[in-house]
Amino acid sequence: MSWRDIIRKEQEKAHCGTEKLDDEPFEKKEAKPDYIDLDGDGNKTESMRQAAKDKKKKSKSRGAFTDDE
């Protein structure tokens, strides 16, 4: 057994399972739902990311002289 093998085994013992190994797959997280209704469209099941994009589009499409406000 070489000194490299000994060091590698010692590092594996110190691992204690708290760190992620390179061969472990990452969990893909789903987008959070728009529960606070960012864009005001009433759809609370779309993702917050999509709702923020929709809100940004709505604010750009409104002109300076709109009757909405």
Contacts in CASP RR format, 6 or more apart in sequence:
PFRMAT RR
TARGET T0000
AUTHOR 0000-0000-0000
METHOD contacts of the structure
MODEL  1
MSWRDIIRKEQEKAHCGTEKLDDEPFEKKEAKPDYIDLDGDGNKTESMRQ
AAKDKKKKSKSRGAFTDDE
20 26 0 8 1.000
31 47 0 8 1.000
31 48 0 8 1.000
31 49 0 8 1.000
31 50 0 8 1.000
32 47 0 8 1.000
32 48 0 8 1.000
33 44 0 8 1.000
33 45 0 8 1.000
33 46 0 8 1.000
33 47 0 8 1.000
33 48 0 8 1.000
34 43 0 8 1.000
34 44 0 8 1.000
34 45 0 8 1.000
34 46 0 8 1.000
34 47 0 8 1.000
34 48 0 8 1.000
34 50 0 8 1.000
34 51 0 8 1.000
35 44 0 8 1.000
37 43 0 8 1.000
37 44 0 8 1.000
37 51 0 8 1.000
38 48 0 8 1.000
38 51 0 8 1.000
38 52 0 8 1.000
38 55 0 8 1.000
39 51 0 8 1.000
39 52 0 8 1.000
39 54 0 8 1.000
39 55 0 8 1.000
39 58 0 8 1.000
40 51 0 8 1.000
40 55 0 8 1.000
41 51 0 8 1.000
41 54 0 8 1.000
43 51 0 8 1.000
46 54 0 8 1.000
62 68 0 8 1.000
END
